[in-house]
Amino acid sequence: MGLDDDIKHNLEEAKGKTKEAVGDATDNERLETEGKADQASAKIKKVGDDVKDVFTDDR
């Protein structure tokens, strides 16, 4: 996985954590759910890149 992809996925995960925290603090269930979805999406992308790296030996 390239460094750019890693940074992008980490930023997406951080954005999700922030959304979740703000949603929780403001009792906004929609925002909290969006935050959790953003985090899950970032984690799936990281796993996909890791799998791709195993097959391409691009580390």
Secondary structure, DSSP 4 states (H G I P E B T S, - for coil): --HHHHHHHHHHHHHHHHHHHHHHHTT-HHHHHHHHHHHHHHHHHHHHHHHHHHHHT--
